[in-house]
Structures are given as C-alpha cells and as structure tokens.
Amino acid sequence: INALSLGAPAVFATTWANETKGCAPLAARRLDMEGRGIDEDGPVASWSRRLADVDCSRFYCVAGDLDKNLKKIDEKAYKSKLTKCSGYISEEDEARCDDHEKCYLDAGSFYTEYVDERHIIKGGFTEGAGDVGGGVITLILALLFLSGGLVGMCKLLKILLMGTARRYIIKATKMNDYVAILIGLVVTVIVQSSSVTTSALTPLCGIGVLPLAKMLPMTLGANIGTTATALIASLAAF
C-alpha cells in the first residue's frame, strides 16, 4: 500500500548501452520487443531479458522511500531481480537520477509484478476471495464478533449487577457531575486508554444501571485523561 501511494518509479530512455556487459543493441532490442508484442515492463520481458541479454533501452530512478518499500515487499526478489545501472549505461544517463534516488534497469517490471499486481491479502481463509471480497468478509465477521461480545457482556453484567450491587451503583451515580469527570479522568490515566473506560461504561448504560446523564461527564473526563499519554510522551523530549 505504501509503495502504491508513492507511485511508480520515473523511467528514462537510454542514450548509450554497454554491449560488452550483455546489453542488446538499443534499436534492435526495441524492434524485437515490438515485433513479438511483448510489454517491456511486464514479467515476460523481465525473464526474457535475464535468459538472453540485458535490456538497457531504459532505466528507472527509484526514490529512497520507494526503494525501502520494494525491499520490504520481497527482500529475496529485490536482491535477485533488480539490476543496478552501474556499468550498463553511460554515466551521463545515470546522473539523471538525483542523489537520493537509485538507478535500476528493471524497476518497472519489478513494480508491476510485486506492487501493482500483488494482492494485499496473502493468507488466511479469505485469500481466495481477493482483496475486495476478503476485506468485506473480514469486516462483516469483525462487526458480528464485536456486536456479539457487547451483547454477551451486557447480559453478563445484568446478571451480576441486578442484585444487591445495583443499589450501591445507583447511589454512586448520584455524585456531582464534576466528581464524575474527575473519576473518568483518573480511571483513564490509570489504564492509559479512553476506549477502555467508555467500553466499560457502555454496557452499564445498556442494562439501565448507569444513566446516560451520568455517563456523559465520565466520558468527558475520559477524553481529558487520554491526553495524559501524550503529555507523558512529551517529557521524553526534555
């Protein structure tokens, strides 16, 4: 995904190729590829080049961020399938790439094979459904598990809190709103997550133990308390 957002590498036509290194003559190479109807950036052209000669008719300037992402995608293929420009093309051509860019002869076919045409979902039971289908199935299952968990939590809390404990909770909800904000703040600072605090309060509202009017100040305190994490992290800068 990061590689897709960075875009394909810039491509340039080669003005001189070193035939002693295995580069095919530029004019002959272009005519041969066009005559056979083969895409010069496709995987067929890439393998054909490696089995016969080196296609030096074009080169690619790969930015540093994109180069790091290509290496992360498949380090083994990165080392075996990418050919550096050094020695194959002229220094003037290679100088067209900036200092923060790397020059490769076959970055276009590598990008097409491992970025454009590669699936995001590479394993699991949704692999066969494709990226879109697998994403939809996973989203539906996640929502079902989340809803089922909340329903189960509500029923469990209802069983536990409908007895004597209910009276104590009701008394606690009669506290001042400012005190409720303070409680929400303190609890969130302790657990370092406002989501944990609000997730614990939501089922209590669902079973009718905690009024919504009392949950609001506690949620506000939780939102204030969650900033404590950023404040603690900022202390590391001093």
C-alpha positions in Angstrom: 0.0 0.0 0.0 2.8 2.4 0.9 4.6 1.6 -2.4 1.4 2.3 -4.4 0.9 5.6 -2.6 4.5 6.6 -3.6 3.8 5.9 -7.3 5.8 4.1 -10.0 9.4 4.9 -10.5 10.4 7.5 -13.1 11.5 6.0 -16.4 14.1 7.4 -18.9 15.3 6.3 -22.3 18.9 5.2 -22.5 21.2 7.0 -24.9 24.1 4.6 -24.7 24.3 0.9 -23.6 27.4 -1.1 -22.8 27.1 -4.1 -25.2 30.2 -5.8 -23.6 28.1 -6.2 -20.4 25.4 -8.1 -22.3 23.2 -5.2 -23.3 21.4 -5.8 -26.6 21.8 -3.1 -29.2 19.2 -0.4 -28.4 17.5 -0.2 -31.8 17.4 -4.0 -32.3 16.0 -4.6 -28.8 13.1 -2.2 -29.3 12.2 -3.6 -32.7 12.4 -7.2 -31.3 10.1 -6.5 -28.4 7.6 -4.6 -30.6 7.6 -7.3 -33.2 6.7 -10.0 -30.6 4.1 -7.8 -29.0 5.7 -8.1 -25.5 5.3 -5.4 -22.9 8.7 -4.1 -22.0 7.6 -3.5 -18.4 5.9 -6.9 -18.0 7.3 -10.0 -16.3 7.7 -11.9 -19.6 10.1 -9.2 -20.8 12.0 -9.3 -17.5 12.6 -13.1 -17.6 13.3 -13.0 -21.3 16.0 -10.4 -20.7 17.7 -12.5 -18.0 17.7 -15.6 -20.1 19.1 -13.9 -23.2 20.6 -10.5 -22.8 20.1 -7.3 -20.7 17.5 -4.8 -21.8 19.4 -1.5 -21.4 17.0 0.5 -23.5 15.5 2.2 -20.5 16.3 2.8 -16.9 14.4 3.8 -13.8 15.1 6.3 -11.0 13.7 4.9 -7.7 13.3 7.3 -4.8 14.8 6.3 -1.4 11.4 5.7 0.3 10.1 3.6 -2.6 13.3 1.6 -2.7 12.9 0.8 1.0 9.3 -0.3 0.4 10.3 -2.5 -2.5 12.9 -4.2 -0.3 10.3 -4.8 2.4 7.8 -6.4 0.0 10.2 -9.2 -1.0 13.8 -8.9 0.0 14.9 -12.1 -1.9 13.4 -10.9 -5.2 14.7 -7.4 -4.5 18.3 -8.7 -4.4 17.9 -11.2 -7.3 15.7 -9.4 -9.8 16.8 -5.8 -9.7 19.8 -4.8 -11.8 21.7 -1.7 -10.9 22.6 0.7 -13.8 26.3 1.0 -13.0 28.4 -0.4 -15.8 25.4 -0.9 -18.2 24.6 2.6 -19.2 26.6 5.8 -19.5 27.4 8.0 -16.5 25.5 10.9 -18.1 22.3 8.8 -18.2 22.9 7.5 -14.6 23.4 11.1 -13.4 19.8 11.9 -14.4 18.8 10.2 -11.1 19.1 12.5 -8.1 21.4 11.8 -5.2 18.5 10.4 -3.1 17.5 8.0 -5.9 18.8 4.7 -7.0 19.1 3.6 -10.7 17.8 0.2 -11.8 17.3 -1.2 -15.3 14.3 -3.3 -14.4 12.5 -1.5 -11.6 9.4 -1.1 -13.9 8.7 -4.8 -14.2 9.5 -5.3 -10.5 7.0 -2.6 -9.6 4.3 -4.1 -11.9 4.8 -7.7 -10.6 5.2 -7.0 -6.9 3.2 -3.9 -6.3 0.5 -3.3 -9.0 -0.5 -6.9 -9.5 0.2 -8.3 -6.0 -2.7 -9.0 -3.6 -2.8 -7.3 -0.2 -4.4 -10.4 1.4 -1.7 -13.0 1.2 -3.0 -15.7 3.5 -5.9 -16.9 5.6 -9.3 -18.3 4.7 -10.3 -15.1 2.7 -7.2 -15.3 0.4 -9.2 -16.8 -2.4 -11.9 -14.1 -2.3 -9.5 -11.4 -3.4 -8.6 -8.1 -1.8 -12.1 -6.5 -2.0 -14.1 -9.7 -1.3 -11.8 -10.7 1.6 -11.9 -7.2 3.1 -15.7 -7.2 3.0 -16.0 -10.7 4.6 -13.5 -9.8 7.3 -15.3 -6.6 8.1 -18.7 -8.4 8.4 -17.2 -11.0 10.7 -15.5 -8.4 12.8 -18.8 -6.5 13.3 -20.6 -9.7 14.2 -17.9 -10.6 16.8 -18.0 -7.1 18.2 -21.8 -7.0 18.4 -21.9 -10.5 19.9 -19.3 -9.6 22.5 -21.2 -6.4 23.6 -24.5 -8.3 23.8 -22.9 -11.1 25.9 -21.2 -8.5 28.1 -24.5 -6.7 28.7 -26.3 -9.9 29.6 -23.5 -11.0 32.0 -23.3 -7.6 33.7 -27.1 -7.6 34.1 -26.9 -11.0 35.9 -24.1 -9.8 38.2 -25.5 -6.3 38.9 -29.2 -6.8 39.2 -28.9 -7.9 42.9 -27.6 -6.0 45.9 -24.8 -4.4 43.9 -27.3 -2.5 41.8 -28.3 -0.3 44.9 -24.7 0.7 45.5 -24.1 1.6 41.9 -27.3 3.7 41.8 -26.0 5.6 44.9 -22.7 6.2 43.2 -24.4 7.7 40.2 -25.9 10.4 42.4 -22.5 12.0 42.7 -21.7 15.5 41.5 -21.0 15.8 37.7 -17.6 17.4 38.4 -16.7 14.4 40.6 -17.8 12.1 37.7 -15.5 14.0 35.3 -12.6 13.5 37.8 -13.4 9.8 38.2 -13.4 9.3 34.4 -10.1 11.3 34.1 -8.4 9.3 36.9 -9.5 5.9 35.6 -8.3 6.8 32.0 -4.9 7.9 33.3 -4.5 4.6 35.1 -5.5 2.4 32.2 -3.9 4.7 29.5 -6.9 4.3 27.2 -10.2 6.3 27.0 -11.6 3.4 24.8 -11.3 1.0 27.8 -13.2 3.5 30.0 -16.0 4.2 27.6 -16.3 0.5 26.6 -16.8 -0.4 30.3 -19.4 2.3 30.7 -21.4 1.5 27.6 -22.7 -1.9 28.8 -23.7 -0.4 32.1 -25.9 2.1 30.2 -27.3 -0.7 28.1 -28.6 -2.6 31.1 -30.0 0.6 32.7 -27.7 0.7 35.7 -25.8 3.9 34.6 -28.0 6.8 33.4 -26.8 8.5 30.2 -26.8 11.8 32.0 -24.1 10.4 34.3 -22.1 8.7 31.5 -21.6 12.0 29.7 -19.4 13.6 32.4 -17.4 10.4 32.9 -16.8 10.2 29.1 -15.7 13.8 29.1 -13.3 13.0 31.9 -12.0 10.0 29.9 -11.4 12.2 26.9 -9.4 14.6 29.0 -7.5 11.8 30.7 -6.4 10.3 27.4 -4.2 13.4 26.8 -2.0 12.3 29.7 -0.4 9.7 27.4 0.8 12.5 25.1 1.9 14.6 28.0 4.0 11.7 29.4 5.5 11.1 25.9 6.4 14.7 25.5 8.5 14.6 28.7 11.0 12.3 26.8 11.9 15.3 24.6 13.4 17.2 27.6 
